[in-house]
Amino acid sequence: MNYTLHQLQVFLKVTETKSITKAAEQLYLTQPAVSIQLRNFQDQFDIPLTEVVGRQLYVTEFGMEIARAAQNILNEVQAINYKTMAYKGKLSGKLSITSVSTGKYVIPFLLADFLKQHNEVELVLDVTNKNRVVRSLENNEVDFALVSLFPDLSVQSIPLMENQLVLVANRDFPKPQKPLTLEEIQALPLIYREAGSGSRFVMERFLYQLDSKGTKKMELTSNEAVKQAIMAGLGCSIMPVIGIKNELQNGDVQIIPAEGLPQSSQWNMIWMKSKNLSPVAEAYKNYLLENKSTIIQNHFGWTAQWSVL
């Protein structure tokens, strides 16, 4: 056999996307180029790697076995490259982090200076919902996860800062003379995040512990969508202060004082206790421990003036 690393990369992308068109787009190649590489790779095997049924491409069982072997080969090649850089005295390797969706307002500031200091480090970052974050940790797919609520897993953590959630309304909402009571909150049209969201969990915990479910107006799948709905006057929501900085400064939304609010959770960077951290992951952990206070003060000190309203 005389396959090339490029052929392995193309074949892996095809097995991942189940599409020559999508593989070509993600590899920045033309469709004919991907087809040629796939055909040349297939010619080295007597057993089909893929098959087309109707217009859908499927990977055969044998093809999946070859894909796993190809991934192992490419991982070893990548390890050689990282070891070469380490020998030259440079920190290099892959740093894989997942974050709950609201963490997108936090995670860039926790990474920026570290990546500037170590430009040979390759970052893989997935910002997603809480359920997928937990699965990524369980399946050992990531080094770290940024969460505001601890999952039911055996983890180690670096505590970062409070995540304050407040009642948010648009600019036209009448400002109350005193904090809204539970009955008044209950009467509001409330906009929820989707099930599985950390913000949704805190919101429901607040309402349910006070024996109130509120009037559920709608359910949306992102903080950005919730903000737009609030600004349009479709309702109110309990949201993290950290995600509405620009809207507060522009006067597009306002924080409404309410009994029992703000509610708090805690931002933590976590990793599995059983995880053997790579040199890059270990270096990032130490960086975060040494610099977290400065990062939080420089970039998130502004939250204090809003969360106590």
Secondary structure, 3 states (H helix, E strand, C coil): CCCCHHHHHHHHHHHHHCCHHHHHHHHCCCHHHHHHHHHHHHCCCCCCCEEEECCEEEECHHHHHHHHHHHHHHHHHHHHHHHHHHHCCCCCEEEEEEEEHHHHHCHHHHHHHHHHHCCCEEEEEEEECHHHHHHHHHCCCCCEEEECCCCCCCEEEEEEEEEEEEEEEECCCCCCCCCECHHHHHCCEEEEECCCCHHHHHHHHHHHHCCCCCEEEEEECCHHHHHHHHHCCCCEEEEEHHHCHHHHHHCCEEECCECCCCEEEEEEEEEECCCCCCHHHHHHHHHHHHHHHHHHHHHHHHHHHHHCC
